[in-house]
Amino acid sequence: MQASIKPTLVEKEIISSLPFKADLKVEQHPKLSEQIKKATKLGNSYRRKVSILFKDDHGLKRVDTTIWANGEKYICLKGGVWIPIERIVEVRA
């Protein structure tokens, strides 16, 4: 997925300043919800980081971090940073 576009690596701390306002359709991995559940378990049980590919209003980004919680519309990263699930492309463990 998204193999032709190289994501920009970002630090978790800047995600809250990224724009997520545009009405943007994101092509998501077909098993994204399973990936998020697995990554949340890895984060809580083993403190293991995962790579999250997501799109803000400017393009494809990647962050390597721990997912602490997930809900219907957002995931919560370590430090209370939130990413809208509708903008996540893929989670790689």
C-alpha positions in Angstrom: 0.0 0.0 0.0 1.2 3.5 -0.9 4.5 1.9 -2.1 5.2 4.6 -4.7 4.9 7.4 -2.2 7.6 7.7 0.5 6.1 8.9 3.8 7.7 11.8 5.7 8.9 10.6 9.1 7.6 12.8 11.9 8.0 12.8 15.7 4.9 12.0 17.8 5.2 15.4 19.5 4.3 17.4 16.4 1.2 15.4 15.4 -1.1 17.6 17.4 0.0 20.6 15.2 -0.6 18.8 11.9 -3.7 19.8 9.9 -6.6 17.2 9.7 -9.3 19.6 8.4 -9.7 18.7 4.7 -12.3 16.3 3.6 -9.8 13.6 2.4 -10.5 10.1 1.3 -7.7 7.8 2.5 -7.2 4.3 1.0 -6.8 2.1 4.1 -5.4 -1.3 4.5 -8.3 -3.9 4.4 -7.3 -5.2 7.9 -6.6 -1.8 9.5 -8.9 -2.4 12.5 -7.1 -5.7 13.2 -3.8 -3.9 12.9 -4.8 -1.2 15.4 -6.1 -3.8 17.9 -2.9 -5.8 17.7 -0.7 -2.7 18.0 -2.7 -1.5 21.0 -2.1 -4.8 22.7 1.6 -4.7 21.9 1.8 -1.2 23.2 0.0 -1.9 26.5 1.5 -5.3 27.2 5.0 -5.0 25.9 5.6 -1.2 25.3 6.4 -2.1 21.7 6.5 0.6 19.1 4.8 0.3 15.7 5.0 2.3 12.5 1.8 4.2 11.7 1.3 5.5 8.2 -1.3 8.3 8.0 -2.2 11.3 5.9 -2.6 14.9 7.2 -3.8 17.6 4.8 -0.3 17.9 3.3 0.5 14.3 2.5 1.7 10.9 3.8 3.4 10.7 7.1 4.9 8.0 9.3 5.4 7.9 13.0 7.1 5.2 15.1 5.5 5.1 18.5 3.3 3.2 20.9 -0.5 3.0 20.6 -2.0 3.2 24.1 -5.7 3.2 23.3 -8.1 3.1 20.4 -11.7 4.2 20.0 -14.3 4.5 17.2 -12.7 7.5 15.6 -9.2 8.0 17.1 -6.2 6.2 18.4 -4.3 7.6 21.3 -0.5 7.5 21.3 1.8 7.7 24.3 1.7 11.2 25.6 -1.9 11.9 24.9 -1.5 12.5 21.1 -4.5 11.6 19.0 -4.7 10.5 15.3 -8.1 10.2 13.5 -8.6 6.6 12.3 -10.1 7.8 9.0 -6.6 9.3 8.2 -4.6 6.1 9.0 -3.4 4.1 6.0 -1.7 1.2 7.7 -0.1 0.1 11.0 3.0 -2.0 10.8 4.1 -4.0 13.9 
